[in-house]
Amino acid sequence: MTRTPPEILQGTVDILILRTLAWRSMHGYAISHWIAERTDGVLTVDGAALYQALHRLENRKLVSASWGLSENNRKAKYYTLTAAGRARLKSEAAVWNRYADAVAKVLSPG
């Protein structure tokens, strides 16, 4: 079984959430579900880590939040990517892509 080192996941939670919200506004459970589904269950972000990150991003004005009804007709807080969040996503994605390329070069044979 493959496991995700927690220290790597903690360093990527913000960018995972920002990228998820680039698709559309979502509530916390939908964000968590989308990330797990998109990564075939390799990465999961839920519970305290998810909501701490959402509050942090909201405080930094990278996402905005408003109350609405979920698919189950329950009250849920929906998060939307702001213009500042889109800019941060663009710059952070470039950094992560360079990092991933560098790691892939080290891991590849020869």
Biopython code that builds the backbone (N, CA, C, O; Angstrom):
import numpy as np
from Bio.PDB.StructureBuilder import StructureBuilder

atoms = [
    (1, "MET", "N", (0.836, -1.183, 0.000)),
    (1, "MET", "CA", (0.000, 0.000, 0.000)),
    (1, "MET", "C", (0.882, 1.248, 0.000)),
    (1, "MET", "O", (1.844, 1.342, 0.762)),
    (2, "THR", "N", (0.543, 2.192, -0.856)),
    (2, "THR", "CA", (1.281, 3.445, -0.937)),
    (2, "THR", "C", (0.747, 4.407, 0.109)),
    (2, "THR", "O", (-0.462, 4.507, 0.315)),
    (3, "ARG", "N", (1.648, 5.106, 0.761)),
    (3, "ARG", "CA", (1.201, 6.089, 1.735)),
    (3, "ARG", "C", (1.750, 7.450, 1.373)),
    (3, "ARG", "O", (2.802, 7.549, 0.740)),
    (4, "THR", "N", (1.060, 8.484, 1.761)),
    (4, "THR", "CA", (1.481, 9.852, 1.512)),
    (4, "THR", "C", (2.148, 10.383, 2.762)),
    (4, "THR", "O", (1.520, 10.431, 3.819)),
    (5, "PRO", "N", (3.415, 10.785, 2.669)),
    (5, "PRO", "CA", (4.070, 11.363, 3.848)),
    (5, "PRO", "C", (3.318, 12.606, 4.308)),
    (5, "PRO", "O", (3.089, 13.510, 3.504)),
    (6, "PRO", "N", (2.928, 12.674, 5.583)),
    (6, "PRO", "CA", (2.138, 13.809, 6.073)),
    (6, "PRO", "C", (2.808, 15.158, 5.862)),
    (6, "PRO", "O", (2.128, 16.145, 5.580)),
    (7, "GLU", "N", (4.123, 15.216, 5.994)),
    (7, "GLU", "CA", (4.790, 16.504, 5.846)),
    (7, "GLU", "C", (4.688, 17.041, 4.423)),
    (7, "GLU", "O", (4.659, 18.256, 4.226)),
    (8, "ILE", "N", (4.635, 16.168, 3.439)),
    (8, "ILE", "CA", (4.456, 16.613, 2.055)),
    (8, "ILE", "C", (3.026, 17.094, 1.863)),
    (8, "ILE", "O", (2.805, 18.149, 1.269)),
    (9, "LEU", "N", (2.068, 16.348, 2.349)),
    (9, "LEU", "CA", (0.672, 16.733, 2.195)),
    (9, "LEU", "C", (0.398, 18.068, 2.870)),
    (9, "LEU", "O", (-0.291, 18.914, 2.300)),
    (10, "GLN", "N", (0.925, 18.273, 4.075)),
    (10, "GLN", "CA", (0.693, 19.530, 4.774)),
    (10, "GLN", "C", (1.240, 20.715, 3.987)),
    (10, "GLN", "O", (0.673, 21.807, 4.040)),
    (11, "GLY", "N", (2.304, 20.518, 3.279)),
    (11, "GLY", "CA", (2.889, 21.597, 2.481)),
    (11, "GLY", "C", (2.145, 21.872, 1.199)),
    (11, "GLY", "O", (2.402, 22.884, 0.549)),
    (12, "THR", "N", (1.232, 21.007, 0.814)),
    (12, "THR", "CA", (0.525, 21.165, -0.453)),
    (12, "THR", "C", (-0.964, 21.435, -0.295)),
    (12, "THR", "O", (-1.651, 21.662, -1.291)),
    (13, "VAL", "N", (-1.469, 21.417, 0.904)),
    (13, "VAL", "CA", (-2.913, 21.556, 1.119)),
    (13, "VAL", "C", (-3.455, 22.830, 0.484)),
    (13, "VAL", "O", (-4.481, 22.786, -0.196)),
    (14, "ASP", "N", (-2.793, 23.961, 0.689)),
    (14, "ASP", "CA", (-3.303, 25.224, 0.151)),
    (14, "ASP", "C", (-3.430, 25.183, -1.364)),
    (14, "ASP", "O", (-4.465, 25.560, -1.913)),
    (15, "ILE", "N", (-2.387, 24.729, -2.038)),
    (15, "ILE", "CA", (-2.441, 24.722, -3.503)),
    (15, "ILE", "C", (-3.464, 23.703, -4.015)),
    (15, "ILE", "O", (-4.098, 23.931, -5.045)),
    (16, "LEU", "N", (-3.626, 22.597, -3.315)),
    (16, "LEU", "CA", (-4.649, 21.625, -3.715)),
    (16, "LEU", "C", (-6.039, 22.245, -3.625)),
    (16, "LEU", "O", (-6.868, 22.049, -4.513)),
    (17, "ILE", "N", (-6.288, 22.982, -2.570)),
    (17, "ILE", "CA", (-7.597, 23.628, -2.400)),
    (17, "ILE", "C", (-7.794, 24.724, -3.439)),
    (17, "ILE", "O", (-8.859, 24.816, -4.048)),
    (18, "LEU", "N", (-6.778, 25.553, -3.645)),
    (18, "LEU", "CA", (-6.898, 26.621, -4.642)),
    (18, "LEU", "C", (-7.179, 26.039, -6.027)),
    (18, "LEU", "O", (-8.019, 26.555, -6.764)),
    (19, "ARG", "N", (-6.476, 24.969, -6.373)),
    (19, "ARG", "CA", (-6.682, 24.354, -7.691)),
    (19, "ARG", "C", (-8.087, 23.773, -7.804)),
    (19, "ARG", "O", (-8.728, 23.883, -8.849)),
    (20, "THR", "N", (-8.555, 23.165, -6.741)),
    (20, "THR", "CA", (-9.903, 22.598, -6.736)),
    (20, "THR", "C", (-10.940, 23.689, -6.953)),
    (20, "THR", "O", (-11.881, 23.508, -7.727)),
    (21, "LEU", "N", (-10.775, 24.812, -6.279)),
    (21, "LEU", "CA", (-11.739, 25.901, -6.401)),
    (21, "LEU", "C", (-11.633, 26.652, -7.716)),
    (21, "LEU", "O", (-12.507, 27.458, -8.036)),
    (22, "ALA", "N", (-10.573, 26.402, -8.488)),
    (22, "ALA", "CA", (-10.462, 27.014, -9.809)),
    (22, "ALA", "C", (-11.547, 26.463, -10.739)),
    (22, "ALA", "O", (-11.904, 27.104, -11.728)),
    (23, "TRP", "N", (-12.065, 25.286, -10.424)),
    (23, "TRP", "CA", (-13.130, 24.682, -11.233)),
    (23, "TRP", "C", (-14.470, 25.344, -10.964)),
    (23, "TRP", "O", (-15.186, 25.723, -11.891)),
    (24, "ARG", "N", (-14.808, 25.483, -9.657)),
    (24, "ARG", "CA", (-16.092, 26.077, -9.275)),
    (24, "ARG", "C", (-16.125, 26.252, -7.757)),
    (24, "ARG", "O", (-15.271, 25.721, -7.047)),
    (25, "SER", "N", (-17.093, 26.982, -7.277)),
    (25, "SER", "CA", (-17.293, 27.126, -5.831)),
    (25, "SER", "C", (-17.712, 25.777, -5.260)),
    (25, "SER", "O", (-18.470, 25.037, -5.887)),
    (26, "MET", "N", (-17.214, 25.464, -4.066)),
    (26, "MET", "CA", (-17.545, 24.195, -3.427)),
    (26, "MET", "C", (-17.563, 24.358, -1.915)),
    (26, "MET", "O", (-16.953, 25.272, -1.361)),
    (27, "HIS", "N", (-18.279, 23.445, -1.260)),
    (27, "HIS", "CA", (-18.233, 23.385, 0.203)),
    (27, "HIS", "C", (-17.117, 22.413, 0.595)),
    (27, "HIS", "O", (-16.577, 21.703, -0.253)),
    (28, "GLY", "N", (-16.779, 22.389, 1.879)),
    (28, "GLY", "CA", (-15.631, 21.619, 2.353)),
    (28, "GLY", "C", (-15.647, 20.154, 1.957)),
    (28, "GLY", "O", (-14.641, 19.633, 1.474)),
    (29, "TYR", "N", (-16.778, 19.480, 2.156)),
    (29, "TYR", "CA", (-16.850, 18.057, 1.823)),
    (29, "TYR", "C", (-16.613, 17.831, 0.336)),
    (29, "TYR", "O", (-15.929, 16.880, -0.043)),
    (30, "ALA", "N", (-17.168, 18.691, -0.508)),
    (30, "ALA", "CA", (-16.980, 18.551, -1.955)),
    (30, "ALA", "C", (-15.513, 18.756, -2.340)),
    (30, "ALA", "O", (-15.002, 18.072, -3.227)),
    (31, "ILE", "N", (-14.842, 19.692, -1.676)),
    (31, "ILE", "CA", (-13.418, 19.923, -1.933)),
    (31, "ILE", "C", (-12.633, 18.651, -1.597)),
    (31, "ILE", "O", (-11.824, 18.176, -2.394)),
    (32, "SER", "N", (-12.884, 18.121, -0.420)),
    (32, "SER", "CA", (-12.208, 16.901, 0.020)),
    (32, "SER", "C", (-12.458, 15.750, -0.949)),
    (32, "SER", "O", (-11.530, 15.035, -1.328)),
    (33, "HIS", "N", (-13.701, 15.578, -1.341)),
    (33, "HIS", "CA", (-14.079, 14.495, -2.250)),
    (33, "HIS", "C", (-13.411, 14.664, -3.618)),
    (33, "HIS", "O", (-12.923, 13.690, -4.190)),
    (34, "TRP", "N", (-13.385, 15.889, -4.144)),
    (34, "TRP", "CA", (-12.802, 16.156, -5.458)),
    (34, "TRP", "C", (-11.312, 15.825, -5.466)),
    (34, "TRP", "O", (-10.817, 15.207, -6.409)),
    (35, "ILE", "N", (-10.598, 16.235, -4.420)),
    (35, "ILE", "CA", (-9.156, 15.966, -4.347)),
    (35, "ILE", "C", (-8.896, 14.462, -4.286)),
    (35, "ILE", "O", (-8.030, 13.952, -4.997)),
    (36, "ALA", "N", (-9.631, 13.760, -3.451)),
    (36, "ALA", "CA", (-9.447, 12.306, -3.337)),
    (36, "ALA", "C", (-9.780, 11.615, -4.662)),
    (36, "ALA", "O", (-9.065, 10.713, -5.096)),
    (37, "GLU", "N", (-10.860, 12.042, -5.290)),
    (37, "GLU", "CA", (-11.265, 11.431, -6.562)),
    (37, "GLU", "C", (-10.249, 11.723, -7.661)),
    (37, "GLU", "O", (-9.877, 10.827, -8.420)),
    (38, "ARG", "N", (-9.806, 12.955, -7.747)),
    (38, "ARG", "CA", (-8.863, 13.375, -8.800)),
    (38, "ARG", "C", (-7.518, 12.659, -8.667)),
    (38, "ARG", "O", (-6.846, 12.424, -9.671)),
    (39, "THR", "N", (-7.119, 12.309, -7.440)),
    (39, "THR", "CA", (-5.819, 11.666, -7.220)),
    (39, "THR", "C", (-5.956, 10.159, -6.995)),
    (39, "THR", "O", (-5.028, 9.511, -6.511)),
    (40, "ASP", "N", (-7.109, 9.612, -7.346)),
    (40, "ASP", "CA", (-7.369, 8.181, -7.157)),
    (40, "ASP", "C", (-7.122, 7.740, -5.714)),
    (40, "ASP", "O", (-6.649, 6.632, -5.462)),
    (41, "GLY", "N", (-7.447, 8.620, -4.781)),
    (41, "GLY", "CA", (-7.342, 8.304, -3.372)),
    (41, "GLY", "C", (-5.943, 8.403, -2.784)),
    (41, "GLY", "O", (-5.749, 8.122, -1.601)),
    (42, "VAL", "N", (-4.969, 8.797, -3.591)),
    (42, "VAL", "CA", (-3.592, 8.918, -3.089)),
    (42, "VAL", "C", (-3.480, 10.086, -2.115)),
    (42, "VAL", "O", (-2.801, 9.980, -1.094)),
    (43, "LEU", "N", (-4.139, 11.193, -2.424)),
    (43, "LEU", "CA", (-4.113, 12.361, -1.547)),
    (43, "LEU", "C", (-5.497, 12.568, -0.961)),
    (43, "LEU", "O", (-6.497, 12.554, -1.679)),
    (44, "THR", "N", (-5.545, 12.758, 0.332)),
    (44, "THR", "CA", (-6.803, 13.075, 1.001)),
    (44, "THR", "C", (-6.586, 14.277, 1.900)),
    (44, "THR", "O", (-5.579, 14.378, 2.600)),
    (45, "VAL", "N", (-7.532, 15.168, 1.867)),
    (45, "VAL", "CA", (-7.496, 16.358, 2.717)),
    (45, "VAL", "C", (-8.866, 16.447, 3.363)),
    (45, "VAL", "O", (-9.858, 16.717, 2.686)),
    (46, "ASP", "N", (-8.927, 16.223, 4.650)),
    (46, "ASP", "CA", (-10.214, 16.304, 5.326)),
    (46, "ASP", "C", (-10.028, 16.698, 6.777)),
    (46, "ASP", "O", (-8.908, 16.912, 7.241)),
    (47, "GLY", "N", (-11.124, 16.789, 7.475)),
    (47, "GLY", "CA", (-11.072, 17.103, 8.896)),
    (47, "GLY", "C", (-10.425, 18.435, 9.187)),
    (47, "GLY", "O", (-10.603, 19.413, 8.460)),
    (48, "ALA", "N", (-9.676, 18.450, 10.260)),
    (48, "ALA", "CA", (-9.063, 19.686, 10.755)),
    (48, "ALA", "C", (-8.135, 20.326, 9.730)),
    (48, "ALA", "O", (-8.134, 21.548, 9.582)),
    (49, "ALA", "N", (-7.352, 19.531, 9.026)),
    (49, "ALA", "CA", (-6.408, 20.088, 8.047)),
    (49, "ALA", "C", (-7.137, 20.870, 6.959)),
    (49, "ALA", "O", (-6.693, 21.943, 6.549)),
    (50, "LEU", "N", (-8.251, 20.326, 6.499)),
    (50, "LEU", "CA", (-9.026, 20.989, 5.450)),
    (50, "LEU", "C", (-9.578, 22.317, 5.942)),
    (50, "LEU", "O", (-9.408, 23.342, 5.282)),
    (51, "TYR", "N", (-10.232, 22.310, 7.089)),
    (51, "TYR", "CA", (-10.883, 23.529, 7.558)),
    (51, "TYR", "C", (-9.895, 24.567, 8.075)),
    (51, "TYR", "O", (-10.161, 25.765, 7.978)),
    (52, "GLN", "N", (-8.768, 24.139, 8.619)),
    (52, "GLN", "CA", (-7.720, 25.098, 8.995)),
    (52, "GLN", "C", (-7.185, 25.792, 7.744)),
    (52, "GLN", "O", (-6.972, 27.004, 7.739)),
    (53, "ALA", "N", (-6.970, 25.014, 6.690)),
    (53, "ALA", "CA", (-6.472, 25.601, 5.446)),
    (53, "ALA", "C", (-7.505, 26.554, 4.838)),
    (53, "ALA", "O", (-7.147, 27.636, 4.373)),
    (54, "LEU", "N", (-8.779, 26.163, 4.837)),
    (54, "LEU", "CA", (-9.817, 27.040, 4.291)),
    (54, "LEU", "C", (-9.898, 28.350, 5.068)),
    (54, "LEU", "O", (-10.042, 29.412, 4.462)),
    (55, "HIS", "N", (-9.810, 28.298, 6.377)),
    (55, "HIS", "CA", (-9.828, 29.527, 7.182)),
    (55, "HIS", "C", (-8.588, 30.373, 6.904)),
    (55, "HIS", "O", (-8.676, 31.597, 6.800)),
    (56, "ARG", "N", (-7.446, 29.726, 6.784)),
    (56, "ARG", "CA", (-6.205, 30.441, 6.480)),
    (56, "ARG", "C", (-6.313, 31.144, 5.122)),
    (56, "ARG", "O", (-5.945, 32.311, 4.991)),
    (57, "LEU", "N", (-6.818, 30.429, 4.121)),
    (57, "LEU", "CA", (-6.963, 31.006, 2.780)),
    (57, "LEU", "C", (-7.984, 32.146, 2.783)),
    (57, "LEU", "O", (-7.807, 33.143, 2.084)),
    (58, "GLU", "N", (-9.040, 31.997, 3.563)),
    (58, "GLU", "CA", (-10.047, 33.059, 3.657)),
    (58, "GLU", "C", (-9.457, 34.293, 4.341)),
    (58, "GLU", "O", (-9.706, 35.417, 3.904)),
    (59, "ASN", "N", (-8.688, 34.100, 5.396)),
    (59, "ASN", "CA", (-8.051, 35.223, 6.087)),
    (59, "ASN", "C", (-7.062, 35.956, 5.189)),
    (59, "ASN", "O", (-6.866, 37.163, 5.324)),
    (60, "ARG", "N", (-6.447, 35.226, 4.280)),
    (60, "ARG", "CA", (-5.478, 35.823, 3.342)),
    (60, "ARG", "C", (-6.159, 36.385, 2.095)),
    (60, "ARG", "O", (-5.487, 36.856, 1.177)),
    (61, "LYS", "N", (-7.487, 36.335, 2.062)),
    (61, "LYS", "CA", (-8.293, 36.854, 0.946)),
    (61, "LYS", "C", (-8.033, 36.107, -0.369)),
    (61, "LYS", "O", (-8.199, 36.665, -1.453)),
    (62, "LEU", "N", (-7.623, 34.838, -0.254)),
    (62, "LEU", "CA", (-7.405, 34.017, -1.439)),
    (62, "LEU", "C", (-8.669, 33.262, -1.833)),
    (62, "LEU", "O", (-8.829, 32.851, -2.982)),
    (63, "VAL", "N", (-9.558, 33.089, -0.870)),
    (63, "VAL", "CA", (-10.892, 32.547, -1.128)),
    (63, "VAL", "C", (-11.900, 33.390, -0.359)),
    (63, "VAL", "O", (-11.574, 34.006, 0.656)),
    (64, "SER", "N", (-13.116, 33.402, -0.858)),
    (64, "SER", "CA", (-14.209, 34.038, -0.126)),
    (64, "SER", "C", (-15.218, 32.949, 0.205)),
    (64, "SER", "O", (-15.225, 31.889, -0.421)),
    (65, "ALA", "N", (-16.061, 33.209, 1.181)),
    (65, "ALA", "CA", (-17.013, 32.195, 1.620)),
    (65, "ALA", "C", (-18.402, 32.796, 1.765)),
    (65, "ALA", "O", (-18.564, 33.960, 2.132)),
    (66, "SER", "N", (-19.407, 31.966, 1.465)),
    (66, "SER", "CA", (-20.791, 32.367, 1.666)),
    (66, "SER", "C", (-21.616, 31.123, 1.958)),
    (66, "SER", "O", (-21.252, 30.015, 1.564)),
    (67, "TRP", "N", (-22.723, 31.319, 2.649)),
    (67, "TRP", "CA", (-23.573, 30.195, 3.026)),
    (67, "TRP", "C", (-24.542, 29.870, 1.905)),
    (67, "TRP", "O", (-25.049, 30.757, 1.218)),
    (68, "GLY", "N", (-24.789, 28.580, 1.733)),
    (68, "GLY", "CA", (-25.743, 28.111, 0.737)),
    (68, "GLY", "C", (-26.251, 26.742, 1.132)),
    (68, "GLY", "O", (-25.984, 26.266, 2.235)),
    (69, "LEU", "N", (-26.988, 26.106, 0.226)),
    (69, "LEU", "CA", (-27.504, 24.765, 0.476)),
    (69, "LEU", "C", (-26.708, 23.748, -0.324)),
    (69, "LEU", "O", (-26.417, 23.950, -1.502)),
    (70, "SER", "N", (-26.364, 22.655, 0.336)),
    (70, "SER", "CA", (-25.628, 21.576, -0.321)),
    (70, "SER", "C", (-26.580, 20.748, -1.182)),
    (70, "SER", "O", (-27.782, 21.008, -1.237)),
    (71, "GLU", "N", (-26.017, 19.753, -1.847)),
    (71, "GLU", "CA", (-26.795, 18.844, -2.678)),
    (71, "GLU", "C", (-27.849, 18.103, -1.850)),
    (71, "GLU", "O", (-28.883, 17.690, -2.376)),
    (72, "ASN", "N", (-27.579, 17.939, -0.557)),
    (72, "ASN", "CA", (-28.489, 17.244, 0.358)),
    (72, "ASN", "C", (-29.462, 18.202, 1.044)),
    (72, "ASN", "O", (-30.146, 17.828, 1.996)),
    (73, "ASN", "N", (-29.517, 19.440, 0.551)),
    (73, "ASN", "CA", (-30.396, 20.455, 1.120)),
    (73, "ASN", "C", (-30.012, 20.845, 2.541)),
    (73, "ASN", "O", (-30.867, 21.220, 3.343)),
    (74, "ARG", "N", (-28.736, 20.755, 2.843)),
    (74, "ARG", "CA", (-28.227, 21.172, 4.153)),
    (74, "ARG", "C", (-27.455, 22.477, 4.010)),
    (74, "ARG", "O", (-26.874, 22.759, 2.962)),
    (75, "LYS", "N", (-27.459, 23.256, 5.064)),
    (75, "LYS", "CA", (-26.710, 24.510, 5.070)),
    (75, "LYS", "C", (-25.216, 24.192, 5.009)),
    (75, "LYS", "O", (-24.713, 23.378, 5.783)),
    (76, "ALA", "N", (-24.517, 24.841, 4.080)),
    (76, "ALA", "CA", (-23.089, 24.588, 3.915)),
    (76, "ALA", "C", (-22.385, 25.894, 3.529)),
    (76, "ALA", "O", (-22.967, 26.763, 2.880)),
    (77, "LYS", "N", (-21.147, 26.005, 3.936)),
    (77, "LYS", "CA", (-20.341, 27.172, 3.595)),
    (77, "LYS", "C", (-19.623, 26.879, 2.283)),
    (77, "LYS", "O", (-18.850, 25.925, 2.197)),
    (78, "TYR", "N", (-19.873, 27.688, 1.270)),
    (78, "TYR", "CA", (-19.267, 27.522, -0.041)),
    (78, "TYR", "C", (-18.079, 28.472, -0.189)),
    (78, "TYR", "O", (-18.145, 29.643, 0.186)),
    (79, "TYR", "N", (-17.015, 27.945, -0.734)),
    (79, "TYR", "CA", (-15.783, 28.708, -0.915)),
    (79, "TYR", "C", (-15.570, 28.981, -2.395)),
    (79, "TYR", "O", (-15.794, 28.117, -3.243)),
    (80, "THR", "N", (-15.128, 30.217, -2.692)),
    (80, "THR", "CA", (-14.904, 30.660, -4.062)),
    (80, "THR", "C", (-13.506, 31.254, -4.156)),
    (80, "THR", "O", (-13.066, 31.980, -3.265)),
    (81, "LEU", "N", (-12.827, 30.943, -5.227)),
    (81, "LEU", "CA", (-11.496, 31.488, -5.469)),
    (81, "LEU", "C", (-11.606, 32.969, -5.824)),
    (81, "LEU", "O", (-12.426, 33.339, -6.665)),
    (82, "THR", "N", (-10.802, 33.811, -5.204)),
    (82, "THR", "CA", (-10.781, 35.247, -5.507)),
    (82, "THR", "C", (-9.739, 35.516, -6.586)),
    (82, "THR", "O", (-8.990, 34.620, -6.974)),
    (83, "ALA", "N", (-9.699, 36.747, -7.063)),
    (83, "ALA", "CA", (-8.682, 37.129, -8.047)),
    (83, "ALA", "C", (-7.282, 36.948, -7.458)),
    (83, "ALA", "O", (-6.368, 36.490, -8.144)),
    (84, "ALA", "N", (-7.123, 37.308, -6.193)),
    (84, "ALA", "CA", (-5.827, 37.117, -5.527)),
    (84, "ALA", "C", (-5.502, 35.626, -5.416)),
    (84, "ALA", "O", (-4.344, 35.227, -5.539)),
    (85, "GLY", "N", (-6.521, 34.815, -5.184)),
    (85, "GLY", "CA", (-6.323, 33.371, -5.121)),
    (85, "GLY", "C", (-5.885, 32.796, -6.461)),
    (85, "GLY", "O", (-5.031, 31.910, -6.513)),
    (86, "ARG", "N", (-6.473, 33.302, -7.548)),
    (86, "ARG", "CA", (-6.070, 32.847, -8.890)),
    (86, "ARG", "C", (-4.612, 33.207, -9.170)),
    (86, "ARG", "O", (-3.863, 32.411, -9.736)),
    (87, "ALA", "N", (-4.224, 34.406, -8.771)),
    (87, "ALA", "CA", (-2.836, 34.828, -8.969)),
    (87, "ALA", "C", (-1.887, 33.960, -8.144)),
    (87, "ALA", "O", (-0.836, 33.548, -8.635)),
    (88, "ARG", "N", (-2.250, 33.684, -6.905)),
    (88, "ARG", "CA", (-1.417, 32.846, -6.045)),
    (88, "ARG", "C", (-1.331, 31.432, -6.604)),
    (88, "ARG", "O", (-0.258, 30.829, -6.598)),
    (89, "LEU", "N", (-2.449, 30.898, -7.086)),
    (89, "LEU", "CA", (-2.452, 29.565, -7.687)),
    (89, "LEU", "C", (-1.498, 29.505, -8.866)),
    (89, "LEU", "O", (-0.731, 28.551, -9.000)),
    (90, "LYS", "N", (-1.539, 30.501, -9.706)),
    (90, "LYS", "CA", (-0.666, 30.529, -10.883)),
    (90, "LYS", "C", (0.808, 30.513, -10.480)),
    (90, "LYS", "O", (1.593, 29.746, -11.037)),
    (91, "SER", "N", (1.187, 31.350, -9.518)),
    (91, "SER", "CA", (2.593, 31.412, -9.111)),
    (91, "SER", "C", (3.018, 30.147, -8.365)),
    (91, "SER", "O", (4.115, 29.635, -8.590)),
    (92, "GLU", "N", (2.155, 29.639, -7.475)),
    (92, "GLU", "CA", (2.496, 28.429, -6.722)),
    (92, "GLU", "C", (2.550, 27.198, -7.628)),
    (92, "GLU", "O", (3.388, 26.318, -7.429)),
    (93, "ALA", "N", (1.669, 27.132, -8.612)),
    (93, "ALA", "CA", (1.678, 26.000, -9.534)),
    (93, "ALA", "C", (2.991, 25.968, -10.311)),
    (93, "ALA", "O", (3.540, 24.893, -10.554)),
    (94, "ALA", "N", (3.493, 27.125, -10.698)),
    (94, "ALA", "CA", (4.767, 27.176, -11.412)),
    (94, "ALA", "C", (5.899, 26.644, -10.530)),
    (94, "ALA", "O", (6.759, 25.900, -11.000)),
    (95, "VAL", "N", (5.895, 27.024, -9.261)),
    (95, "VAL", "CA", (6.919, 26.548, -8.322)),
    (95, "VAL", "C", (6.815, 25.035, -8.165)),
    (95, "VAL", "O", (7.828, 24.340, -8.248)),
    (96, "TRP", "N", (5.599, 24.509, -7.936)),
    (96, "TRP", "CA", (5.403, 23.077, -7.744)),
    (96, "TRP", "C", (5.747, 22.281, -9.001)),
    (96, "TRP", "O", (6.289, 21.180, -8.904)),
    (97, "ASN", "N", (5.440, 22.821, -10.174)),
    (97, "ASN", "CA", (5.788, 22.117, -11.409)),
    (97, "ASN", "C", (7.298, 22.021, -11.583)),
    (97, "ASN", "O", (7.808, 20.981, -12.000)),
    (98, "ARG", "N", (8.013, 23.092, -11.269)),
    (98, "ARG", "CA", (9.481, 23.044, -11.332)),
    (98, "ARG", "C", (10.022, 22.022, -10.335)),
    (98, "ARG", "O", (10.937, 21.262, -10.651)),
    (99, "TYR", "N", (9.456, 22.008, -9.135)),
    (99, "TYR", "CA", (9.866, 21.075, -8.096)),
    (99, "TYR", "C", (9.606, 19.631, -8.535)),
    (99, "TYR", "O", (10.484, 18.776, -8.415)),
    (100, "ALA", "N", (8.412, 19.364, -9.039)),
    (100, "ALA", "CA", (8.054, 18.008, -9.480)),
    (100, "ALA", "C", (8.960, 17.552, -10.625)),
    (100, "ALA", "O", (9.380, 16.395, -10.658)),
    (101, "ASP", "N", (9.261, 18.443, -11.554)),
    (101, "ASP", "CA", (10.165, 18.100, -12.662)),
    (101, "ASP", "C", (11.561, 17.748, -12.127)),
    (101, "ASP", "O", (12.187, 16.791, -12.583)),
    (102, "ALA", "N", (12.029, 18.525, -11.169)),
    (102, "ALA", "CA", (13.364, 18.273, -10.601)),
    (102, "ALA", "C", (13.400, 16.924, -9.889)),
    (102, "ALA", "O", (14.360, 16.171, -10.053)),
    (103, "VAL", "N", (12.369, 16.605, -9.100)),
    (103, "VAL", "CA", (12.311, 15.324, -8.395)),
    (103, "VAL", "C", (12.249, 14.183, -9.411)),
    (103, "VAL", "O", (12.920, 13.165, -9.241)),
    (104, "ALA", "N", (11.449, 14.346, -10.460)),
    (104, "ALA", "CA", (11.337, 13.307, -11.488)),
    (104, "ALA", "C", (12.688, 13.050, -12.149)),
    (104, "ALA", "O", (13.012, 11.903, -12.456)),
    (105, "LYS", "N", (13.475, 14.089, -12.369)),
    (105, "LYS", "CA", (14.806, 13.910, -12.958)),
    (105, "LYS", "C", (15.717, 13.109, -12.037)),
    (105, "LYS", "O", (16.490, 12.270, -12.501)),
    (106, "VAL", "N", (15.631, 13.360, -10.758)),
    (106, "VAL", "CA", (16.461, 12.628, -9.800)),
    (106, "VAL", "C", (16.034, 11.167, -9.722)),
    (106, "VAL", "O", (16.882, 10.280, -9.623)),
    (107, "LEU", "N", (14.751, 10.911, -9.763)),
    (107, "LEU", "CA", (14.223, 9.549, -9.636)),
    (107, "LEU", "C", (14.355, 8.720, -10.896)),
    (107, "LEU", "O", (14.340, 7.491, -10.829)),
    (108, "SER", "N", (14.484, 9.369, -12.048)),
    (108, "SER", "CA", (14.553, 8.593, -13.289)),
    (108, "SER", "C", (15.928, 7.947, -13.440)),
    (108, "SER", "O", (16.940, 8.533, -13.057)),
    (109, "PRO", "N", (15.959, 6.736, -13.999)),
    (109, "PRO", "CA", (17.248, 6.053, -14.176)),
    (109, "PRO", "C", (18.109, 6.755, -15.217)),
    (109, "PRO", "O", (17.611, 7.279, -16.213)),
    (110, "GLY", "N", (19.402, 6.751, -14.961)),
    (110, "GLY", "CA", (20.379, 7.268, -15.920)),
    (110, "GLY", "C", (20.323, 8.713, -16.037)),
    (110, "GLY", "O", (21.084, 9.300, -16.805)),
]
sb = StructureBuilder()
sb.init_structure("model")
sb.init_model(0)
sb.init_chain("A")
sb.init_seg("    ")
for serial, (resi, resn, name, xyz) in enumerate(atoms, 1):
    if name == "N":
        sb.init_residue(resn, " ", resi, " ")
    sb.init_atom(name, np.array(xyz, "f"), 0.0, 1.0, " ", f" {name:<3s}", serial, name[0])
structure = sb.get_structure()
